[in-house]
């Protein structure tokens, strides 16, 4: 198992498949840079992406990625992606700060 899970509850897709098989519905799925990762809880995923917003320059594309994912989760989604239509971030009213 990778060090991420021990630190923050995050699994790579390979790890999640090995541990949970096809029963991944218990985990929160995040797609970022077209890579899937799975979290042991939505709360942990939200904390990670909110922290990412705080640590990035608000004018950067990285901030937009974190903000897009955080906002989707905050608005009730059980899975989220950094891609929201044609751009990253959109006009979300988020509470990253």
Protein Blocks (a to p, Z undefined) as FASTA:
>chain_A
ZZklmmnopacfklmmmmnommlmlpccddeehiacddfbfklmmmmmmmmmmmpcfkbm
klmmmmmmmmmmmnopabdcfbehjbghijadcdfZZ
